[in-house]
Amino acid sequence: YNNLISALEDAGYHKNQNHFVFAYDWTKPVDLIADDLRDYIHSVIDPPEGVEINLIGHSLGGLVGRAYIQENPSNHGVNNLITLGSPHKGAPQVYKAWEGADLHDLMAQPWRLLAELLLAARGRDYSTRVEAIRNLAPVLRDLLPIFDYLKWNSSSETIPETSLPENSRNLWLTNIGVPSYLLELLSTVVGTIGDTPRWLRLVPRDRTDEILDRWQIGKPVGQENANGDRTILADSAQLEGADVFSLPLDHGGLVQSQEGME
């Protein structure tokens, strides 16, 4: 995020005076991270009475800003929320981590290696990797899609998202809804560089999967893509009724490139 921070400073914002960086525990559920953001705003930023703030959030950070506003509808003090590549409707590849503890499509090296080491070190108290990752990173459930995104590989029959087991559904994102006051504040920056996971094609799990208690719905063996930033679908990164700015950039480029900064 150095480029984004530099761009803000070049625009006349001064760190810890009128621009602040909120670092957070990304493994926690989004609503709890939003509580931490509320505490940070009140205790660290402490804006003067009558002064509103602007929130900029990339990826998960955009959902945190959204959650903060929706949890504090009458006293959030936000003038604008800008989200960049944020999964407002979820991301299909998260299924692989939540249902199978497979991190390959969730993050790139070296972050995946660090996550694997963390999972190995802290996962010893759990009977399976799936149980470990669900307890150590419950935020993943808040990133599951709230649209249909699974198909049977043999028949191409869609598996309705609403038919999935409750512990495999993103009930948080479903339940918070999209109030009009959010849309009035929200601007979304959307990457449209190319192929991004849209559908996962499943086969029934085998005996090994049953023993390891993974892929309770089905095991991914392929995927279909649609337009997006190669991580978040263009359709998921925006909400109907909010301002939309589409850029031919990938997920990182939204906050690193000159075009994204402009």
C-alpha positions as CSV (number, residue, x, y, z in Angstrom):
1,Y,0.0,0.0,0.0
2,N,3.0,2.3,-0.2
3,N,1.9,3.8,-3.5
4,L,-1.5,4.6,-2.2
5,I,-0.1,6.2,1.0
6,S,2.4,8.2,-1.2
7,A,-0.4,9.4,-3.5
8,L,-2.4,10.6,-0.5
9,E,0.6,12.5,0.9
10,D,1.3,14.0,-2.6
11,A,-2.3,15.2,-2.6
12,G,-1.7,17.1,0.6
13,Y,-2.7,14.7,3.3
14,H,-0.4,14.3,6.3
15,K,0.0,11.0,8.1
16,N,-1.5,10.8,11.6
17,Q,-2.9,14.3,11.1
18,N,-5.6,14.1,8.4
19,H,-4.7,10.7,6.9
20,F,-4.5,7.5,9.0
21,V,-3.7,3.9,8.3
22,F,-5.8,1.3,10.1
23,A,-4.1,-2.1,10.4
24,Y,-6.3,-4.9,11.5
25,D,-6.5,-8.6,12.3
26,W,-7.8,-10.0,8.9
27,T,-8.6,-13.4,10.4
28,K,-11.5,-12.1,12.5
29,P,-15.1,-12.0,11.3
30,V,-15.8,-8.7,9.5
31,D,-18.3,-7.4,12.0
32,L,-15.6,-7.7,14.8
33,I,-13.0,-5.9,12.6
34,A,-15.6,-3.2,12.1
35,D,-15.9,-2.8,15.8
36,D,-12.1,-2.4,16.0
37,L,-12.3,0.3,13.3
38,R,-15.0,2.1,15.3
39,D,-12.7,2.1,18.4
40,Y,-9.8,3.3,16.2
41,I,-11.8,6.1,14.8
42,H,-12.9,7.3,18.3
43,S,-9.7,6.8,20.1
44,V,-7.0,7.5,17.5
45,I,-8.4,9.7,14.8
46,D,-10.9,11.4,17.2
47,P,-12.4,13.7,14.5
48,P,-13.6,17.1,15.8
49,E,-17.3,17.6,16.1
50,G,-18.9,18.1,12.8
51,V,-15.9,16.8,10.8
52,E,-16.7,13.8,8.6
53,I,-14.1,11.2,7.5
54,N,-13.5,9.4,4.2
55,L,-12.7,5.7,4.2
56,I,-10.7,4.0,1.5
57,G,-10.6,0.2,1.6
58,H,-8.9,-2.3,-0.7
59,S,-10.4,-5.9,-0.9
60,L,-11.4,-7.0,2.5
61,G,-10.8,-3.5,3.8
62,G,-13.7,-2.2,1.8
63,L,-16.0,-4.7,3.5
64,V,-14.7,-3.5,6.8
65,G,-15.6,0.1,6.0
66,R,-19.0,-1.0,4.7
67,A,-19.7,-3.0,7.9
68,Y,-18.6,-0.1,10.1
69,I,-21.1,2.2,8.4
70,Q,-24.0,-0.3,8.5
71,E,-23.3,-1.2,12.1
72,N,-23.4,2.5,13.1
73,P,-26.1,3.9,10.7
74,S,-26.9,7.0,12.7
75,N,-23.4,8.0,14.0
76,H,-20.8,6.7,11.6
77,G,-19.5,10.1,10.7
78,V,-18.5,9.0,7.1
79,N,-18.6,11.4,4.2
80,N,-17.4,8.9,1.5
81,L,-16.6,5.2,1.3
82,I,-14.3,4.2,-1.5
83,T,-13.8,0.4,-2.1
84,L,-11.2,-1.0,-4.5
85,G,-11.7,-4.6,-5.6
86,S,-13.9,-5.4,-2.6
87,P,-16.0,-8.6,-2.7
88,H,-19.4,-7.1,-1.9
89,K,-21.0,-10.3,-3.1
90,G,-18.2,-12.7,-2.2
91,A,-15.6,-14.6,-4.1
92,P,-16.0,-18.2,-5.4
93,Q,-12.4,-19.3,-4.7
94,V,-12.9,-18.8,-1.0
95,Y,-15.0,-22.1,-1.1
96,K,-11.7,-24.0,-1.6
97,A,-10.3,-22.7,1.7
98,W,-13.5,-22.9,3.7
99,E,-14.5,-26.4,2.5
100,G,-11.1,-28.0,1.9
101,A,-8.5,-25.9,3.6
102,D,-6.9,-25.4,0.2
103,L,-5.2,-22.0,0.1
104,H,-3.7,-22.1,-3.4
105,D,-6.3,-19.9,-5.0
106,L,-6.7,-17.7,-2.0
107,M,-3.2,-16.1,-1.8
108,A,0.1,-16.2,-3.6
109,Q,3.6,-17.0,-2.3
110,P,5.1,-16.0,0.0
111,W,1.9,-15.3,1.9
112,R,0.6,-18.8,1.3
113,L,3.7,-20.3,2.8
114,L,3.4,-18.1,5.9
115,A,-0.3,-19.0,6.2
116,E,0.6,-22.7,5.9
117,L,3.2,-22.4,8.7
118,L,0.7,-20.6,10.9
119,L,-1.9,-23.3,10.2
120,A,0.6,-26.0,11.1
121,A,1.7,-24.3,14.2
122,R,-1.7,-23.3,15.6
123,G,-3.8,-26.1,14.1
124,R,-2.6,-28.8,16.4
125,D,-5.6,-28.3,18.7
126,Y,-8.0,-29.3,15.9
127,S,-8.8,-32.7,14.5
128,T,-8.7,-31.6,10.8
129,R,-7.3,-28.8,8.7
130,V,-10.8,-27.7,7.8
131,E,-11.7,-27.4,11.4
132,A,-8.5,-25.5,12.1
133,I,-8.9,-23.0,9.3
134,R,-12.5,-22.3,10.2
135,N,-11.6,-21.6,13.8
136,L,-8.4,-19.7,13.0
137,A,-9.7,-17.6,10.1
138,P,-13.5,-17.3,10.5
139,V,-13.4,-14.3,8.2
140,L,-13.4,-16.7,5.3
141,R,-17.0,-17.5,5.8
142,D,-17.8,-13.7,5.4
143,L,-16.1,-13.9,2.0
144,L,-18.1,-16.8,0.5
145,P,-20.4,-15.8,-2.4
146,I,-24.0,-14.9,-1.9
147,F,-24.9,-15.8,-5.5
148,D,-25.0,-19.2,-7.2
149,Y,-21.4,-20.3,-8.0
150,L,-21.3,-24.1,-7.8
151,K,-22.1,-26.7,-10.5
152,W,-21.9,-30.4,-10.8
153,N,-19.1,-31.3,-13.3
154,S,-21.0,-34.2,-14.9
155,S,-24.2,-32.4,-15.6
156,S,-23.5,-28.7,-15.3
157,E,-26.5,-28.5,-13.0
158,T,-26.3,-25.5,-10.8
159,I,-26.3,-25.9,-7.0
160,P,-28.3,-23.1,-5.5
161,E,-26.4,-21.1,-3.0
162,T,-29.6,-21.0,-0.8
163,S,-29.6,-24.8,-0.7
164,L,-26.1,-25.1,0.9
165,P,-25.7,-26.2,4.5
166,E,-25.9,-23.2,6.9
167,N,-22.3,-23.5,7.9
168,S,-21.3,-23.2,4.3
169,R,-23.2,-20.0,3.6
170,N,-22.3,-16.4,4.0
171,L,-25.1,-15.4,6.2
172,W,-23.4,-12.2,7.4
173,L,-23.2,-10.7,3.9
174,T,-26.7,-12.0,3.1
175,N,-28.3,-10.5,6.2
176,I,-26.7,-7.0,6.3
177,G,-28.4,-6.1,3.0
178,V,-27.7,-3.0,1.0
179,P,-29.4,0.1,2.5
180,S,-29.9,3.3,0.6
181,Y,-27.8,5.3,2.9
182,L,-24.8,3.1,2.1
183,L,-25.2,3.6,-1.6
184,E,-25.3,7.3,-1.2
185,L,-21.8,7.2,0.4
186,L,-20.3,4.4,-1.7
187,S,-17.9,4.6,-4.7
188,T,-16.6,1.3,-6.0
189,V,-13.4,0.9,-8.1
190,V,-13.6,-2.2,-10.2
191,G,-10.8,-4.1,-12.0
192,T,-11.7,-5.5,-15.4
193,I,-8.4,-7.0,-16.6
194,G,-9.5,-10.5,-17.4
195,D,-10.4,-14.0,-16.3
196,T,-11.6,-14.3,-12.7
197,P,-13.2,-17.3,-11.0
198,R,-17.0,-17.4,-11.5
199,W,-18.1,-21.0,-11.3
200,L,-16.6,-24.0,-9.5
201,R,-17.3,-27.4,-11.0
202,L,-17.6,-30.2,-8.4
203,V,-17.5,-33.9,-8.1
204,P,-18.7,-35.9,-5.1
205,R,-16.1,-36.3,-2.4
206,D,-14.3,-39.6,-2.1
207,R,-13.5,-41.8,0.9
208,T,-10.3,-39.9,1.7
209,D,-12.2,-36.6,1.7
210,E,-14.8,-38.1,4.1
211,I,-12.0,-39.2,6.5
212,L,-10.4,-35.8,6.4
213,D,-13.9,-34.2,6.7
214,R,-13.4,-31.9,3.7
215,W,-15.5,-31.0,0.6
216,Q,-18.8,-31.9,2.3
217,I,-20.7,-30.4,-0.6
218,G,-18.3,-31.5,-3.4
219,K,-14.7,-31.4,-4.5
220,P,-13.7,-28.7,-7.1
221,V,-12.2,-30.2,-10.3
222,G,-12.5,-27.1,-12.6
223,Q,-13.8,-23.6,-12.9
224,E,-15.4,-21.2,-15.3
225,N,-14.2,-17.6,-15.5
226,A,-15.8,-14.2,-16.0
227,N,-14.4,-10.6,-16.1
228,G,-12.8,-9.1,-13.1
229,D,-9.4,-8.2,-11.5
230,R,-8.3,-11.9,-11.5
231,T,-9.3,-12.1,-7.9
232,I,-12.6,-10.4,-7.5
233,L,-15.3,-10.5,-10.1
234,A,-16.3,-7.2,-11.6
235,D,-19.9,-7.9,-10.7
236,S,-19.0,-8.6,-7.1
237,A,-16.8,-5.5,-6.7
238,Q,-19.8,-3.2,-7.2
239,L,-23.3,-2.6,-5.9
240,E,-26.3,-1.4,-8.0
241,G,-27.0,2.2,-7.1
242,A,-23.4,3.1,-6.1
243,D,-20.9,5.0,-8.2
244,V,-18.7,2.6,-10.3
245,F,-15.3,3.3,-11.7
246,S,-14.0,0.5,-14.0
247,L,-10.3,0.2,-14.7
248,P,-8.3,-2.4,-16.8
249,L,-6.3,-3.4,-13.7
250,D,-5.7,-6.5,-11.6
251,H,-6.4,-6.8,-7.9
252,G,-3.0,-5.4,-6.8
253,G,-2.9,-2.8,-9.6
254,L,-6.0,-1.1,-8.2
255,V,-3.9,0.3,-5.3
256,Q,-0.4,0.1,-6.8
257,S,-0.6,1.5,-10.3
258,Q,-0.5,5.2,-11.4
259,E,-3.8,4.7,-13.1
260,G,-5.4,3.4,-9.9
261,M,-4.0,6.3,-7.9
262,E,-5.3,8.8,-10.4
